[in-house]
Amino acid sequence: MLIRQGDVMLIPIQALPPAAAARDNKTLALGEATGHSHVVIDGEVFVGEDGTLFVRAGGATRLRHQDQSGAVAEHLPLTLEPGVYEVRIEEEYTPQGLRRVED
């Protein structure tokens, strides 16, 4: 089951890539326009060799959209089913080419 919160999408995968490294920063996306961020709570974030982010979720892992103070912003928190997810950020077409959507 795909999980989407604003411009962040989590896609279930079978396992972490072998070269994925743990990352202390649990922010998946920053809101460039609003300052809001999509943050993993009580889960693990990894980065692959190509910069792709992955989330390993346990029983209490949530994805929270929060403002700079940590308060919940526009989207309600989502509880993730245990498993591994690849993170994708929505892109949009511009005359200059594809770019990440700015929140």
C-alpha positions in Angstrom: 0.0 0.0 0.0 1.4 3.4 -1.0 1.4 6.1 1.7 1.3 9.7 0.8 1.5 12.8 2.9 1.5 16.0 0.8 4.4 15.8 -1.6 6.0 12.8 0.2 5.2 9.3 -1.0 6.4 6.1 0.7 6.5 2.9 -1.4 6.8 -0.5 0.4 9.8 -2.5 -0.7 11.1 -6.0 0.3 14.3 -4.9 2.0 16.9 -2.1 2.3 19.5 -2.0 -0.4 22.8 -3.5 0.9 24.7 -0.2 0.7 22.0 1.9 2.5 23.5 3.8 5.5 21.6 4.9 8.6 21.0 8.6 8.8 20.5 10.5 12.1 18.4 13.2 10.3 14.9 11.9 10.1 13.5 14.7 8.0 12.3 13.4 4.6 11.4 16.7 3.1 11.6 20.4 4.0 8.9 22.9 3.1 10.9 25.5 1.3 8.0 27.9 1.1 6.4 27.2 4.5 9.2 25.9 6.7 7.1 22.8 7.5 8.8 19.4 7.3 7.9 15.8 6.9 9.6 13.9 9.8 9.8 10.2 10.7 9.0 9.6 14.4 10.1 6.4 16.2 11.5 4.9 13.0 14.8 4.7 11.1 15.9 6.6 8.0 18.6 5.4 5.6 20.2 6.9 2.5 21.2 4.8 -0.5 24.3 5.3 -2.6 22.3 7.4 -5.1 20.8 9.7 -2.4 17.5 7.9 -2.3 15.9 7.8 1.2 14.4 4.8 2.9 12.4 4.3 6.1 12.4 1.2 8.3 9.2 1.3 10.3 8.5 -0.6 13.5 5.2 -0.8 15.4 5.0 2.8 16.5 6.5 4.6 13.5 4.7 7.7 12.4 5.2 10.3 9.6 4.5 13.8 10.9 4.2 17.0 9.1 5.3 19.7 11.5 6.2 23.4 11.6 9.5 24.8 13.0 8.3 24.5 16.6 7.4 20.8 16.1 3.6 21.4 16.2 1.6 19.4 13.7 1.1 21.3 10.4 -1.3 20.9 7.4 -1.4 17.1 7.3 -2.3 14.8 10.2 0.3 12.3 11.4 0.3 8.9 9.6 1.1 5.6 11.4 3.2 3.4 9.2 2.8 -0.4 9.0 6.0 -2.2 10.0 8.3 -2.7 7.0 10.7 -0.9 4.7 9.7 2.0 2.4 11.4 3.9 -0.4 10.8 7.6 -0.2 9.8 9.6 -3.3 9.2 13.3 -3.5 6.6 14.6 -5.9 8.0 16.3 -9.0 6.4 18.7 -11.4 7.1 19.7 -14.9 8.4 23.2 -15.7 9.7 24.6 -19.0 13.2 24.1 -17.6 12.5 20.4 -16.8 11.4 18.3 -13.8 11.8 19.7 -10.3 10.8 18.7 -6.8 7.5 20.2 -5.7 8.1 22.9 -3.1 5.8 22.7 -0.1 
